[in-house]
């Protein structure tokens, strides 16, 4: 625990503000430039042969202080913020009903009482958490399950790293291969001006292979520890842990829980149908999640006060993400008003001209990875990068669908190791695993996941995804 506390990183809000100041400074250095835009298939794309230099418009001190306010007033940015508030509130109500929690705890108790099923433990729960990461973006919620899975993993003959990896790596692999994650895929596709949740079939394959790979990477290590506990990276630490008792006081699964789960999956079906067949966008999707919140509260027999408290608690949990989204839009406003967006695009695309499309896409993945260290919020990173990456993809021949895929994989994979992730540091703090031990264990596994990501990016380009 002491080693974790030595890792001091600036607050994400400070990092994003510094990025905004940095780009404001660039408006005094980079010459202004402009591409013509043409409309193709209902969206504006850059005409690659139309670039010309124009007069720059450097950011003044007044402009710099106005930018965050304008970021909050930005119409699309505000729509995104409202959307994530509503979705987070809805899922907070679902959590308050205990529907997911009781199912997970019941399943965990089954494995603790039936050691013969030990080989199924890791695949079962990693698939379950990966589904939740891929559909409603489970991340912060994994924190509450860490004590349970550390205790259960130790009881089954594994170690505390396995106890953290099952829920945390499982959920973030779901993030990386997200199929219908509204916080990453939904927002990024909206910003890229492509149909929200389109291209789900290809992402389903990405999610499946990523999840299988994650299970293999965790299972091989856990099985090695099971056969020889001294090979655990936390062998000494786990030996000195106090004996934790597995919680036997788990409520029964009620009809209310079943109803909430049915409504949750029914909402996903409605979401897919509405987007594909009815042309639903952020307002309709927001209304859908409000309905889910209301009916889940009724099915879960929550009082009005409980429902309101849960909804507001969920909104509070994403407050930081909402501020980062607004500041990300402020950065875009600064560089757009400064007339340097197109100049940056022009020089980035020119520098990639000598590379083939596959190498360019791999570099884009590297850029998203580095940016995620600064902005670990998926929705905030989408708001910051997609408005630049999408037109860059137009210029170098990478589809906007593939640009979104690159973004989500760079975001999801990186969150498993970066020390700027508040969720990761919180998880490690609760599990009492030093960050450097986790980073050592995770590093080679991250490389395997990135290799898979690059393969899928190459396939996406080859098939014209």
C-alpha positions as CSV (number, residue, x, y, z in Angstrom):
1,X,0.0,0.0,0.0
2,X,2.9,2.3,0.8
3,X,4.4,1.8,-2.6
4,X,1.1,2.8,-4.3
5,X,1.1,6.1,-2.4
6,X,4.5,7.0,-3.8
7,X,3.0,7.2,-7.3
8,X,2.0,10.9,-7.5
9,X,0.4,12.1,-10.7
10,X,-1.3,15.4,-11.4
11,X,-5.0,15.5,-11.3
12,X,-6.5,14.9,-14.8
13,X,-8.2,18.2,-14.6
14,X,-4.9,20.0,-14.2
15,X,-3.4,18.0,-17.1
16,X,-6.2,18.9,-19.4
17,X,-5.9,22.6,-18.4
18,X,-2.2,22.5,-19.1
19,X,-2.9,20.9,-22.5
20,X,-5.4,23.8,-23.2
21,X,-2.7,26.4,-22.3
22,X,-0.2,24.5,-24.5
23,X,-2.5,24.7,-27.5
24,X,-3.3,28.3,-26.8
25,X,0.5,28.9,-27.0
26,X,0.7,27.1,-30.3
27,X,-1.8,29.5,-31.9
28,X,1.0,32.1,-31.6
29,X,3.5,29.8,-33.2
30,X,1.7,27.7,-35.9
31,X,0.5,29.6,-39.0
32,X,-3.2,29.6,-39.8
33,X,-4.5,27.2,-42.4
34,X,-7.7,26.1,-44.0
35,X,-9.2,23.1,-45.9
36,X,-12.4,23.3,-47.9
37,X,-15.1,21.0,-46.6
38,X,-17.4,19.0,-48.9
39,X,-20.5,17.0,-48.0
40,X,-20.3,13.3,-48.7
41,X,-23.1,10.9,-47.5
42,X,-24.6,13.6,-45.2
43,X,-21.3,14.6,-43.4
44,X,-18.7,17.1,-44.1
45,X,-15.2,15.8,-45.0
46,X,-12.0,17.5,-45.8
47,X,-11.0,18.1,-49.4
48,X,-7.4,16.9,-49.3
49,X,-6.2,19.1,-52.2
50,X,-7.7,22.4,-50.9
51,X,-5.3,23.4,-48.1
52,X,-4.1,27.0,-48.1
53,X,-2.5,29.2,-45.4
54,X,-4.6,32.0,-43.9
55,X,-4.1,34.7,-41.3
56,X,-3.6,33.3,-37.8
57,X,-5.8,34.3,-34.9
58,X,-3.7,33.9,-31.7
59,X,-5.5,33.2,-28.5
60,X,-5.6,36.2,-26.1
61,X,-5.7,35.9,-22.3
62,X,-9.4,36.8,-22.5
63,X,-10.0,34.1,-25.1
64,X,-8.2,31.6,-22.9
65,X,-10.3,32.2,-19.8
66,X,-13.5,32.3,-21.9
67,X,-12.7,28.9,-23.6
68,X,-13.8,26.7,-20.7
69,X,-17.1,28.6,-20.4
70,X,-17.6,28.2,-24.2
71,X,-16.8,24.5,-23.8
72,X,-19.7,24.1,-21.4
73,X,-21.9,26.1,-23.7
74,X,-20.9,24.1,-26.8
75,X,-24.1,22.5,-28.1
76,X,-22.7,19.0,-28.9
77,X,-20.5,19.0,-25.8
78,X,-23.5,19.8,-23.6
79,X,-25.5,17.0,-25.3
80,X,-22.8,14.5,-24.5
81,X,-22.6,15.7,-20.9
82,X,-26.3,15.4,-20.4
83,X,-26.2,11.9,-22.0
84,X,-23.5,10.6,-19.7
85,X,-25.3,12.1,-16.7
86,X,-28.5,10.3,-17.6
87,X,-26.8,7.0,-18.4
88,X,-24.7,7.1,-15.2
89,X,-27.8,7.9,-13.2
90,X,-29.7,5.0,-14.7
91,X,-27.0,2.5,-14.0
92,X,-26.6,3.8,-10.5
93,X,-30.3,3.0,-9.9
94,X,-29.8,-0.5,-11.4
95,X,-26.9,-1.0,-9.0
96,X,-29.0,0.2,-6.1
97,X,-31.6,-2.5,-6.8
98,X,-28.8,-5.0,-6.2
99,X,-29.7,-7.0,-9.4
100,X,-26.1,-7.4,-10.8
101,X,-24.5,-7.5,-7.3
102,X,-26.6,-10.4,-6.1
103,X,-26.0,-12.5,-9.2
104,X,-22.3,-12.0,-9.1
105,X,-22.1,-12.7,-5.3
106,X,-24.3,-15.8,-5.7
107,X,-22.1,-17.1,-8.5
108,X,-19.0,-16.3,-6.4
109,X,-20.4,-18.2,-3.4
110,X,-21.1,-21.2,-5.7
111,X,-17.4,-21.4,-6.7
112,X,-16.3,-21.0,-3.1
113,X,-18.4,-24.0,-2.1
114,X,-17.6,-26.1,-5.2
115,X,-13.8,-26.2,-5.7
116,X,-14.3,-28.8,-8.5
117,X,-15.6,-26.0,-10.7
118,X,-12.3,-24.0,-10.1
119,X,-11.2,-24.2,-13.8
120,X,-14.5,-22.4,-14.8
121,X,-14.0,-19.6,-12.3
122,X,-11.8,-17.3,-14.3
123,X,-13.5,-17.7,-17.7
124,X,-17.0,-17.3,-16.2
125,X,-16.4,-14.1,-14.4
126,X,-14.1,-12.5,-17.0
127,X,-16.7,-13.0,-19.6
128,X,-19.4,-11.6,-17.3
129,X,-17.3,-8.5,-16.5
130,X,-16.3,-8.1,-20.1
131,X,-19.9,-8.1,-21.2
132,X,-20.6,-5.3,-18.7
133,X,-17.6,-3.4,-19.9
134,X,-18.6,-3.8,-23.5
135,X,-22.2,-2.7,-23.0
136,X,-22.5,-0.1,-20.3
137,X,-18.9,0.7,-19.7
138,X,-18.3,-0.9,-16.3
139,X,-15.1,0.6,-14.8
140,X,-15.4,2.4,-11.5
141,X,-18.0,-0.2,-10.4
142,X,-15.3,-2.9,-10.3
143,X,-13.9,-1.3,-7.2
144,X,-16.7,-2.7,-5.0
145,X,-16.0,-6.3,-6.1
146,X,-12.2,-6.3,-5.4
147,X,-12.3,-7.5,-1.8
148,X,-14.8,-10.2,-2.8
149,X,-12.6,-11.5,-5.7
150,X,-9.3,-11.2,-3.8
151,X,-10.8,-13.3,-1.0
152,X,-12.3,-15.8,-3.4
153,X,-9.2,-16.1,-5.5
154,X,-7.0,-16.8,-2.5
155,X,-9.6,-19.4,-1.2
156,X,-9.4,-21.2,-4.6
157,X,-5.5,-21.4,-4.5
158,X,-4.7,-18.4,-6.6
159,X,-3.3,-15.0,-5.5
160,X,-4.5,-11.4,-5.1
161,X,-3.3,-10.4,-8.6
162,X,-5.7,-12.9,-10.0
163,X,-8.4,-11.5,-7.7
164,X,-7.9,-8.0,-9.2
165,X,-7.4,-9.2,-12.8
166,X,-10.7,-11.1,-13.0
167,X,-13.0,-8.1,-12.5
168,X,-10.7,-5.3,-13.5
169,X,-9.0,-6.7,-16.6
170,X,-12.2,-8.4,-17.6
171,X,-14.2,-5.2,-17.6
172,X,-11.5,-3.2,-19.4
173,X,-11.0,-5.8,-22.1
174,X,-14.8,-5.3,-22.6
175,X,-14.0,-1.5,-22.9
176,X,-11.3,-2.2,-25.5
177,X,-13.6,-4.3,-27.6
178,X,-16.7,-2.4,-26.7
179,X,-19.7,-3.2,-28.8
180,X,-22.4,-0.8,-27.4
181,X,-20.5,1.2,-24.8
182,X,-22.4,4.6,-24.8
183,X,-19.5,6.4,-23.0
184,X,-16.8,5.5,-25.7
185,X,-18.2,4.1,-28.9
186,X,-21.5,6.1,-28.8
187,X,-19.8,9.4,-28.1
188,X,-16.9,8.8,-30.5
189,X,-19.2,7.8,-33.4
190,X,-21.4,10.8,-32.8
191,X,-18.3,13.1,-32.9
192,X,-17.1,11.3,-36.1
193,X,-20.5,11.9,-37.7
194,X,-21.3,8.3,-38.3
195,X,-24.3,6.4,-37.2
196,X,-24.2,5.6,-33.4
197,X,-23.4,1.9,-32.7
198,X,-23.0,1.2,-36.4
199,X,-20.4,-1.5,-37.3
200,X,-21.3,-3.6,-34.3
201,X,-20.8,-6.9,-36.1
202,X,-17.0,-6.3,-36.5
203,X,-16.7,-5.0,-33.0
204,X,-18.4,-8.2,-31.7
205,X,-15.6,-10.2,-33.2
206,X,-13.0,-7.9,-31.7
207,X,-14.6,-8.2,-28.3
208,X,-14.8,-12.0,-28.5
209,X,-11.1,-12.4,-29.5
210,X,-10.0,-9.8,-27.0
211,X,-11.9,-11.5,-24.2
212,X,-10.6,-15.0,-25.1
213,X,-7.0,-13.6,-25.1
214,X,-7.5,-11.9,-21.7
215,X,-8.9,-15.1,-20.2
216,X,-5.8,-17.0,-21.5
217,X,-3.4,-14.4,-20.2
218,X,-4.9,-14.4,-16.7
219,X,-5.6,-18.2,-16.6
220,X,-2.1,-19.2,-17.5
221,X,-0.6,-17.1,-14.7
222,X,-3.3,-18.2,-12.2
223,X,-2.7,-21.8,-13.0
224,X,1.0,-21.4,-12.5
225,X,0.4,-19.9,-9.1
226,X,-2.0,-22.7,-8.2
227,X,0.6,-25.3,-9.0
228,X,3.4,-23.4,-7.3
229,X,2.3,-20.5,-5.0
230,X,5.9,-19.3,-4.6
231,X,5.8,-18.1,-8.3
232,X,3.2,-15.5,-7.4
233,X,4.5,-11.9,-7.7
234,X,2.7,-11.2,-4.4
235,X,3.5,-14.4,-2.6
236,X,5.0,-12.7,0.5
237,X,2.3,-10.1,0.6
238,X,-0.5,-12.7,0.4
239,X,1.1,-14.8,3.1
240,X,0.9,-11.9,5.5
241,X,-2.7,-11.1,4.7
242,X,-5.3,-11.4,7.5
243,X,-7.7,-14.3,7.0
244,X,-10.8,-12.9,5.3
245,X,-14.1,-14.7,5.7
246,X,-16.2,-15.2,2.6
247,X,-19.5,-13.3,3.0
248,X,-22.3,-15.9,3.5
249,X,-25.0,-13.3,4.0
250,X,-26.1,-12.9,0.4
251,X,-29.7,-12.1,-0.3
252,X,-31.8,-14.4,-2.6
253,X,-32.4,-13.5,-6.2
254,X,-35.9,-12.0,-6.3
255,X,-38.4,-11.5,-9.1
256,X,-37.6,-7.8,-8.9
257,X,-33.9,-8.6,-9.6
258,X,-35.0,-10.8,-12.6
259,X,-37.2,-8.0,-13.9
260,X,-34.4,-5.4,-13.7
261,X,-32.0,-7.7,-15.6
262,X,-34.7,-8.4,-18.2
263,X,-35.3,-4.6,-18.6
264,X,-31.6,-4.0,-18.8
265,X,-31.0,-6.4,-21.7
266,X,-34.3,-5.3,-23.2
267,X,-33.0,-1.8,-23.3
268,X,-30.0,-2.9,-25.2
269,X,-32.2,-4.6,-27.8
270,X,-34.3,-1.4,-28.0
271,X,-31.2,0.7,-28.3
272,X,-29.9,-1.4,-31.2
273,X,-33.3,-1.4,-33.0
274,X,-33.8,2.3,-32.4
275,X,-30.4,3.3,-33.8
276,X,-30.5,1.0,-36.8
277,X,-34.2,1.2,-37.8
278,X,-35.6,4.4,-36.3
279,X,-32.7,6.7,-36.6
280,X,-32.4,7.4,-32.9
281,X,-29.7,9.8,-31.7
282,X,-28.6,11.2,-28.4
283,X,-32.0,12.7,-27.3
284,X,-33.9,9.5,-28.0
285,X,-31.2,7.3,-26.4
286,X,-31.2,9.6,-23.3
287,X,-35.0,9.2,-23.1
288,X,-34.5,5.4,-23.3
289,X,-32.2,5.4,-20.3
290,X,-34.5,7.6,-18.3
291,X,-37.3,5.0,-18.9
292,X,-34.9,2.3,-17.8
293,X,-34.1,4.2,-14.6
294,X,-37.8,4.7,-13.8
295,X,-38.9,1.2,-14.5
296,X,-35.9,-0.4,-12.8
297,X,-36.6,1.7,-9.6
298,X,-40.2,0.4,-9.7
299,X,-39.2,-3.2,-10.2
300,X,-36.5,-2.9,-7.6
301,X,-39.0,-1.5,-5.1
302,X,-36.9,1.6,-4.5
303,X,-38.6,4.5,-2.7
304,X,-38.7,7.9,-4.4
305,X,-36.0,9.2,-2.1
306,X,-33.8,6.1,-2.8
307,X,-34.3,6.4,-6.5
308,X,-33.4,10.2,-6.6
309,X,-30.4,9.7,-4.3
310,X,-29.1,6.8,-6.5
311,X,-29.7,8.8,-9.7
312,X,-27.9,11.9,-8.4
313,X,-25.1,9.7,-7.0
314,X,-24.5,8.2,-10.4
315,X,-24.4,11.7,-11.9
316,X,-21.9,12.8,-9.2
317,X,-19.6,9.9,-10.1
318,X,-19.2,11.2,-13.7
319,X,-18.9,14.9,-12.8
320,X,-15.2,14.8,-13.4
321,X,-15.7,13.2,-16.8
322,X,-18.3,15.9,-17.6
323,X,-15.9,18.7,-16.7
324,X,-13.1,17.1,-18.8
325,X,-15.5,16.8,-21.8
326,X,-16.2,20.5,-21.5
327,X,-12.5,21.4,-21.3
328,X,-11.8,19.1,-24.2
329,X,-14.3,21.0,-26.3
330,X,-12.6,24.2,-25.0
331,X,-9.3,23.0,-26.4
332,X,-11.0,22.4,-29.8
333,X,-12.5,25.9,-29.6
334,X,-9.1,27.4,-28.9
335,X,-7.4,25.7,-31.9
336,X,-10.4,26.2,-34.2
337,X,-10.6,29.9,-33.4
338,X,-6.9,30.1,-33.7
339,X,-7.1,28.7,-37.3
340,X,-4.5,26.0,-36.6
341,X,-6.6,22.8,-36.7
342,X,-6.3,22.5,-40.5
343,X,-2.6,23.4,-40.4
344,X,-2.1,20.6,-37.8
345,X,-4.1,18.2,-40.0
346,X,-2.1,19.2,-43.1
347,X,1.3,18.6,-41.6
348,X,0.2,15.4,-39.8
349,X,-1.2,13.9,-43.1
350,X,1.9,15.1,-45.0
351,X,4.2,13.4,-42.5
352,X,2.2,10.2,-43.0
353,X,2.3,10.4,-46.8
354,X,5.5,8.3,-46.9
355,X,3.9,5.6,-44.8
356,X,1.3,3.0,-45.9
357,X,-2.1,3.1,-44.4
358,X,-1.5,0.3,-42.0
359,X,1.6,2.0,-40.5
360,X,-0.3,5.3,-40.2
361,X,-3.2,3.5,-38.4
362,X,-0.7,1.9,-36.0
363,X,0.8,5.4,-35.3
364,X,-2.7,6.7,-34.6
365,X,-3.1,3.9,-32.0
366,X,0.2,5.0,-30.4
367,X,-1.1,8.6,-30.3
368,X,-4.3,7.5,-28.6
369,X,-2.4,5.5,-26.1
370,X,-0.2,8.5,-25.1
371,X,-3.2,10.8,-24.9
372,X,-4.9,8.4,-22.6
373,X,-2.2,8.8,-20.1
374,X,-3.1,12.5,-19.9
375,X,-6.9,12.1,-20.3
376,X,-7.9,8.7,-18.9
377,X,-11.6,9.5,-19.2
378,X,-12.9,7.7,-22.3
379,X,-15.6,10.2,-23.1
380,X,-13.2,13.1,-22.4
381,X,-10.6,11.6,-24.7
382,X,-13.2,11.1,-27.4
383,X,-14.2,14.7,-27.2
384,X,-10.6,15.8,-27.4
385,X,-9.2,13.6,-30.2
386,X,-12.0,12.4,-32.5
387,X,-12.7,15.9,-34.0
388,X,-9.0,15.8,-35.2
389,X,-8.5,12.1,-35.8
390,X,-11.6,11.7,-37.9
391,X,-10.7,14.2,-40.6
392,X,-7.1,13.0,-40.4
393,X,-8.4,9.6,-41.3
394,X,-10.2,11.1,-44.3
395,X,-6.9,12.6,-45.5
396,X,-4.8,9.4,-45.2
397,X,-7.5,6.9,-46.3
398,X,-8.6,5.5,-43.0
399,X,-12.4,5.2,-42.5
400,X,-14.0,7.0,-39.6
401,X,-15.3,3.7,-38.3
402,X,-11.8,2.4,-38.1
403,X,-10.7,5.7,-36.4
404,X,-13.3,5.1,-33.7
405,X,-12.0,1.4,-33.4
406,X,-8.5,2.7,-32.9
407,X,-9.7,5.2,-30.2
408,X,-11.6,2.6,-28.2
409,X,-8.8,0.0,-28.2
410,X,-6.2,2.6,-27.3
411,X,-8.4,3.8,-24.4
412,X,-9.5,0.4,-23.1
413,X,-6.1,-1.4,-23.1
414,X,-4.1,1.5,-21.7
415,X,-6.4,1.9,-18.7
416,X,-5.2,-1.4,-17.4
417,X,-1.7,0.0,-16.6
418,X,-1.5,3.8,-16.5
419,X,-1.0,5.4,-13.1
420,X,-3.1,8.4,-14.0
421,X,-6.2,6.1,-13.9
422,X,-7.9,6.9,-10.6
423,X,-9.9,3.6,-10.9
424,X,-6.8,1.5,-11.2
425,X,-5.0,3.2,-8.4
426,X,-8.1,2.8,-6.2
427,X,-8.4,-0.9,-7.1
428,X,-4.7,-1.5,-6.3
429,X,-5.0,0.4,-3.0
430,X,-8.0,-1.7,-1.9
431,X,-6.2,-4.9,-2.9
432,X,-3.0,-3.7,-1.2
433,X,-0.9,-4.5,-4.3
434,X,2.0,-2.0,-5.0
435,X,1.6,-0.3,-8.4
436,X,5.1,-1.4,-9.6
437,X,4.2,-5.0,-9.0
438,X,1.0,-4.7,-11.0
439,X,2.8,-2.8,-13.8
440,X,5.4,-5.6,-14.0
441,X,2.7,-8.3,-14.2
442,X,0.6,-6.3,-16.7
443,X,3.3,-5.1,-19.1
444,X,3.9,-8.2,-21.2
445,X,0.2,-8.9,-21.2
446,X,-0.5,-5.4,-22.5
447,X,1.9,-6.0,-25.4
448,X,-0.1,-9.1,-26.4
449,X,-3.3,-7.2,-26.3
450,X,-1.8,-4.4,-28.4
451,X,-0.6,-6.9,-31.0
452,X,-4.2,-8.2,-31.3
453,X,-5.4,-4.6,-31.6
454,X,-3.0,-3.9,-34.5
455,X,-4.0,-7.1,-36.2
456,X,-7.7,-6.0,-36.0
457,X,-6.8,-2.5,-37.3
458,X,-5.1,-4.1,-40.3
459,X,-8.1,-6.3,-40.9
460,X,-10.5,-3.3,-40.6
461,X,-8.5,-1.4,-43.2
462,X,-8.2,-4.3,-45.5
463,X,-12.0,-5.1,-45.5
464,X,-13.0,-1.4,-45.7
465,X,-14.6,-1.3,-42.2
